[in-house]
Amino acid sequence: YPRECKIDSLPDKRTRFELFKILLKKQKCDLSKEDMQKILDMSNMYSGSDIKVLCKEAAMGPVMEYWLYYVDREIDDLMSVENSKIRPIQLKDFIEAFKVVEMRRLFENSVLLL
């Protein structure tokens, strides 16, 4: 995870939307406008760094789902899987990613308080 520094303000909703657009532009996504609205609302008080980690975690959802389904069946090396066989990123991936990022944020804040 990147180093943290104190900043005076966090990205507003429009800026967060632009960050998500940039970070997800090369990813296959299946997100409706309502899904994106929910993600934007849930990412309130997130820094740009938090959003970057969130997108990486969400992108791993379909990959891990594929790997867990096919483990010991057809593939030995996850890197050999064709990209077209992995489903797009969905809202459920972001919901799970939020849990991971929140745990990280709680841990970092507790360490800072010690």
CORCOR-V219764 format. One record per residue. N is the residue number from 1. RES is the residue in three letters. SS is DSSP state (H for helix, E for strand, - for the rest). NEAR is the number of other ideal C-beta (glycine too) atoms within 8 Angstrom. Layout:
N:RES:SS:NEAR
N:RES:SS:NEAR
//
This chain:
1:TYR:-:4
2:PRO:-:5
3:ARG:-:3
4:GLU:-:6
5:CYS:-:4
6:LYS:-:4
7:ILE:-:6
8:ASP:-:3
9:SER:-:4
10:LEU:-:7
11:PRO:-:10
12:ASP:-:6
13:LYS:H:7
14:ARG:H:6
15:THR:H:8
16:ARG:H:13
17:PHE:H:10
18:GLU:H:8
19:LEU:H:12
20:PHE:H:13
21:LYS:H:8
22:ILE:H:7
23:LEU:H:9
24:LEU:H:10
25:LYS:-:6
26:LYS:-:3
27:GLN:-:9
28:LYS:-:8
29:CYS:E:8
30:ASP:-:7
31:LEU:-:9
32:SER:-:5
33:LYS:H:5
34:GLU:H:6
35:ASP:H:11
36:MET:H:11
37:GLN:H:8
38:LYS:H:9
39:ILE:H:12
40:LEU:H:12
41:ASP:H:7
42:MET:H:8
43:SER:-:12
44:ASN:-:7
45:MET:-:4
46:TYR:-:11
47:SER:-:8
48:GLY:H:7
49:SER:H:9
50:ASP:H:11
51:ILE:H:15
52:LYS:H:11
53:VAL:H:11
54:LEU:H:14
55:CYS:H:13
56:LYS:H:8
57:GLU:H:13
58:ALA:H:12
59:ALA:H:11
60:MET:H:10
61:GLY:H:14
62:PRO:H:13
63:VAL:H:10
64:MET:H:8
65:GLU:H:9
66:TYR:H:12
67:TRP:H:11
68:LEU:H:7
69:TYR:H:7
70:TYR:H:8
71:VAL:E:7
72:ASP:-:2
73:ARG:-:6
74:GLU:-:3
75:ILE:E:10
76:ASP:-:3
77:ASP:-:6
78:LEU:H:7
79:MET:H:4
80:SER:H:6
81:VAL:-:11
82:GLU:-:4
83:ASN:H:6
84:SER:H:4
85:LYS:H:6
86:ILE:-:9
87:ARG:-:8
88:PRO:-:8
89:ILE:E:14
90:GLN:-:13
91:LEU:H:9
92:LYS:H:7
93:ASP:H:14
94:PHE:H:14
95:ILE:H:8
96:GLU:H:11
97:ALA:H:14
98:PHE:H:11
99:LYS:H:8
100:VAL:H:9
101:VAL:H:13
102:GLU:H:8
103:MET:H:8
104:ARG:H:10
105:ARG:H:9
106:LEU:H:8
107:PHE:H:8
108:GLU:H:9
109:ASN:H:8
110:SER:H:8
111:VAL:H:7
112:LEU:H:6
113:LEU:H:5
114:LEU:-:4
//
